Amino acid sequence: MVKRIVLLDDYQGIALDYGGWDRIPDEWQVVALEQHIDDPEELVAALSEAAVVVAMRERTKLPAAVLGRLPELKLLITTGMSNVAIDVAAAKAAGVVVCGTGINASPTAELAWGLILALLRNIPAEDANLRAGGWQSTIGGDLEGAALGLVGLGRLGRRMVPVAQAFGMDVLAWSQNLDPAAARALGVEPVEKLDLFGRSDVISVHYRLSERSRGIVGAAEIGAMKPSAYLVNTSRGPLVDTEALLAALVAGTIAGAGIDVYEAEPLPADHPLRGAPRAVLTPHLGYVTEDTYATFFGDAVEDVLAWLDGAPIRLLEG
């Protein structure tokens, strides 16, 4: 077995600075790939000698067609405890152990509030105007007395609630499996889907991506929004119909959007979203924090060591 560990999608060149990779036995070579590899042939070539692969969230797709061509692969680790980009069943069928890591919930919710405030108070535009020599050029909106609509009230959606209430906002929520009693216990009003989009001043998406939820925010939902309302997505790009959102932004039928996640990542340089009006864009920063990376890579190192000891931990189902 080749003693090689490959870390995928280390965009910022920092993966080896976190987690204590020096705890791995010296005979193992640890390599971090900074460039995203989308082409399956190139990916197979890059991973051909890897016994261990560490995937950063869902940045790289690892389907059965790729996994079946990696005979040296024995351990596959994903940051977090789920990854729709990995065919876990195919990996296990090939004899590959699949493990996950812990994940911090708070950073993504914190970024969602950053995008909301940036939109409501026009922070990017005012910063650019001030640097260009100007002064006040916009009039902001208010959160107090406004309604926050949550698409999803799970682990992340729930973190939005106390902050919204501290701002003096009403909170509405919808999901396919929402427990109305649990929502009301949080001070959240459970509503129907289009009711949420029609009543909310700010809509924030916090939903797990699956084939069932792909496009769950479509033209009908965006069309139901107030002209003064904002849409924020820090969850997964395919949850929102990009074409419908772009059309609304260009036409001005909604006030704006804060977007951290995209159908294709990294977002192509010529993608029309890069020029979209009334939008604040960030490059999937939701989980990109010091504490999260310490958790991701620290747990990944633990996963490797436990596997080497013959007692793998944090095993994924699938």
C-alpha positions in Angstrom: 0.0 0.0 0.0 1.3 3.5 -1.0 1.6 5.6 2.2 0.2 8.8 0.8 -2.5 11.1 2.2 -4.1 13.6 -0.2 -6.1 16.6 1.0 -8.4 18.0 -1.6 -9.4 21.6 -2.5 -7.0 23.4 -0.1 -8.0 26.7 -1.9 -6.1 28.9 0.6 -3.0 26.7 1.1 -3.6 26.4 4.8 -4.8 22.8 5.4 -1.4 21.6 6.7 -1.4 24.4 9.2 -4.4 23.0 11.1 -5.0 19.7 12.9 -1.5 18.7 13.8 -0.5 16.6 10.8 2.9 16.0 12.4 1.1 13.4 14.5 0.9 11.2 11.5 3.7 8.6 11.4 6.8 9.8 9.5 6.5 7.1 6.8 3.3 8.8 5.5 3.5 11.5 3.0 0.8 14.2 3.4 0.0 16.3 0.3 -2.5 19.2 0.0 -3.8 20.0 -3.4 -4.7 23.7 -3.7 -6.3 23.6 -7.2 -9.8 22.3 -7.6 -9.9 19.3 -10.0 -13.2 19.0 -11.8 -12.2 16.6 -14.6 -12.7 13.0 -13.6 -9.6 11.8 -15.5 -7.4 14.4 -13.9 -8.9 13.6 -10.5 -8.1 9.9 -10.9 -4.6 10.7 -11.9 -4.1 13.0 -8.9 -5.4 10.4 -6.4 -4.0 7.2 -8.0 -1.4 6.7 -5.3 -3.5 7.9 -2.4 -4.3 5.4 0.4 -6.1 8.2 2.3 -8.1 11.1 0.8 -9.5 14.0 2.8 -12.4 15.8 1.1 -13.3 19.4 2.1 -17.1 19.4 2.3 -18.7 19.0 -1.2 -16.0 20.8 -3.2 -15.1 17.7 -5.2 -17.4 15.0 -6.6 -16.4 11.5 -5.8 -18.9 9.2 -7.6 -18.7 5.5 -8.1 -17.0 6.0 -11.5 -14.1 7.7 -9.8 -13.9 5.6 -6.7 -13.9 2.4 -8.7 -10.6 3.5 -10.3 -8.7 4.2 -7.1 -7.5 0.7 -6.0 -5.0 2.1 -3.5 -7.7 4.1 -1.6 -8.4 2.6 1.8 -9.7 5.5 3.9 -11.9 8.4 2.7 -12.6 11.3 5.1 -15.1 14.1 4.6 -15.2 17.2 6.7 -18.6 17.1 8.4 -20.7 14.0 8.9 -22.4 14.0 5.5 -21.4 14.7 1.9 -23.8 14.5 -1.0 -20.8 14.7 -3.4 -19.5 11.3 -2.2 -21.0 7.9 -3.2 -20.6 6.4 0.3 -22.2 3.1 -0.7 -19.9 2.7 -3.7 -16.8 3.5 -1.5 -17.9 0.9 1.1 -18.6 -1.7 -1.6 -15.0 -1.1 -2.8 -13.7 -1.8 0.7 -13.0 1.8 1.5 -13.6 3.0 5.1 -15.5 6.3 5.1 -15.3 8.7 8.1 -16.4 12.2 8.9 -15.5 15.0 11.3 -17.2 17.3 13.6 -18.5 20.6 12.3 -19.3 23.9 14.0 -22.8 25.2 13.4 -22.4 28.8 14.4 -20.1 30.3 11.7 -22.6 29.8 8.8 -25.4 31.4 10.8 -23.0 34.3 11.7 -22.2 34.8 8.0 -25.9 34.8 7.2 -26.4 37.8 9.6 -23.4 39.5 8.0 -25.0 39.2 4.6 -28.3 40.4 6.0 -26.8 43.5 7.6 -24.6 44.2 4.5 -27.8 44.2 2.3 -30.0 46.2 4.6 -27.4 48.9 5.3 -25.7 48.8 1.9 -22.4 48.3 3.5 -20.4 47.2 0.4 -21.7 50.2 -1.7 -21.1 52.7 1.1 -17.6 51.4 1.7 -16.8 51.7 -2.0 -18.3 55.2 -2.2 -16.4 56.4 0.9 -13.1 55.1 -0.5 -13.8 56.9 -3.7 -14.2 60.2 -1.9 -18.0 60.3 -1.3 -20.2 60.4 1.8 -23.7 59.1 2.5 -25.3 57.8 -0.7 -27.9 55.3 0.4 -30.8 54.9 2.9 -30.8 51.7 4.8 -33.6 49.4 6.0 -34.6 48.4 9.5 -34.7 45.0 11.1 -36.8 45.9 14.1 -40.4 45.1 13.4 -39.5 43.2 10.2 -40.2 39.5 9.6 -37.5 36.9 9.1 -38.6 33.9 7.1 -36.5 30.7 7.6 -36.6 28.1 4.9 -35.6 25.2 7.3 -35.6 25.2 11.0 -32.9 22.6 11.7 -29.6 22.9 13.4 -28.6 26.0 11.5 -32.0 27.6 11.1 -32.6 27.5 14.8 -29.4 29.5 15.4 -31.0 32.4 13.5 -33.9 32.7 15.8 -32.5 34.3 19.0 -30.5 36.8 17.0 -33.6 37.8 15.0 -35.6 38.1 18.2 -32.8 40.3 19.7 -33.2 42.6 16.7 -36.9 42.8 17.4 -38.0 40.7 14.4 -40.9 38.3 14.0 -39.8 34.9 12.8 -41.6 32.7 10.4 -40.5 29.2 9.3 -41.3 26.5 6.7 -39.9 23.2 5.8 -41.2 20.0 4.4 -41.0 18.3 7.8 -41.5 21.2 10.1 -42.9 20.3 13.6 -45.3 23.2 14.3 -45.2 22.7 18.0 -41.4 22.7 18.1 -41.4 25.9 16.0 -43.9 27.6 18.4 -41.8 26.6 21.4 -39.0 28.7 19.9 -41.3 31.6 19.4 -41.4 30.9 15.6 -44.7 31.0 13.6 -45.0 27.9 11.3 -46.5 28.9 7.9 -47.1 27.5 4.5 -44.3 27.9 2.0 -45.7 30.7 -0.2 -47.0 32.5 2.8 -43.5 32.7 4.2 -42.2 34.1 0.9 -45.0 36.6 0.7 -44.9 37.9 4.3 -41.1 37.9 5.0 -38.9 41.0 4.7 -35.8 38.8 4.8 -35.7 35.2 3.8 -32.8 33.0 4.9 -32.3 29.5 3.5 -31.0 26.8 5.9 -31.8 23.5 4.2 -30.1 20.2 3.5 -29.5 19.5 -0.2 -31.0 16.4 -1.7 -32.8 15.5 -4.9 -36.0 16.3 -3.1 -34.9 19.8 -2.1 -33.0 20.8 -5.3 -34.7 24.0 -6.6 -36.9 24.3 -3.5 -36.7 28.1 -3.9 -37.9 28.5 -7.5 -39.6 31.1 -9.7 -42.9 30.8 -7.8 -41.3 31.4 -4.4 -39.2 34.3 -5.6 -42.2 35.7 -7.5 -44.2 35.8 -4.2 -41.6 37.9 -2.5 -42.2 41.6 -1.7 -40.3 44.1 -3.9 -38.7 45.3 -0.6 -37.6 41.8 0.5 -34.2 40.2 0.5 -33.1 36.6 -0.1 -30.1 35.1 1.6 -28.6 31.7 0.8 -25.7 30.3 2.9 -26.8 26.7 2.6 -26.3 25.1 -0.9 -26.5 26.8 -4.3 -28.8 24.2 -6.0 -31.5 24.9 -3.5 -32.3 28.1 -5.3 -33.2 28.5 -9.0 -30.3 30.7 -10.1 -32.0 31.9 -13.3 -35.1 32.9 -11.5 -33.1 34.8 -8.9 -31.0 36.5 -11.5 -34.1 37.6 -13.3 -35.6 39.1 -10.1 -32.4 40.9 -9.3 -32.1 42.4 -12.8 -35.8 43.3 -13.0 -35.8 44.8 -9.4 -38.7 42.7 -8.3 -36.9 41.9 -5.1 -34.7 44.3 -3.1 -31.6 42.1 -3.2 -29.8 38.9 -2.4 -26.9 37.8 -0.3 -25.3 34.7 -1.8 -22.5 32.5 -0.4 -23.2 29.3 -2.3 -23.5 28.4 -6.0 -24.4 25.7 -8.4 -20.8 25.5 -9.6 -17.9 26.2 -7.2 -15.6 27.9 -7.6 -18.0 30.2 -9.4 -16.8 30.6 -13.0 -15.3 33.9 -13.8 -17.8 34.7 -16.5 -20.9 33.7 -14.5 -23.7 36.3 -14.7 -24.1 36.3 -10.9 -20.8 38.1 -10.7 -22.4 41.1 -12.4 -25.8 40.8 -10.7 -27.2 44.1 -9.3 -28.5 44.4 -5.8 -26.4 41.4 -4.7 -23.7 40.8 -2.0 -21.6 37.8 -3.0 -19.2 35.8 -0.9 -17.1 32.8 -2.0 -18.7 30.0 0.2 -17.3 31.4 3.5 -19.9 30.0 5.7 -17.7 27.4 7.4 -14.3 29.1 6.6 -13.2 30.1 10.1 -10.3 29.3 12.4 -12.3 27.2 14.8 -14.0 25.2 12.0 -10.8 24.4 10.3 -9.2 23.4 13.6 -12.2 21.0 14.1 -12.1 19.7 10.5 -8.5 18.9 10.3 -8.0 18.0 13.9 -10.7 15.4 13.6 -9.3 14.2 10.2 -6.0 13.5 11.8 -7.8 11.6 14.6 -9.6 9.6 11.9 -6.4 8.6 10.3 -4.7 7.6 13.5 -7.7 5.6 14.6 -7.8 3.8 11.3 -4.1 3.0 11.5 -4.8 1.5 14.9 -7.5 -0.7 13.4 -10.4 1.0 15.2 -11.9 3.7 12.8 -14.1 6.3 14.3 -16.9 8.6 13.1 -18.0 6.1 10.4 -20.5 7.4 7.9 -23.6 5.4 7.0 -24.5 4.8 3.4 
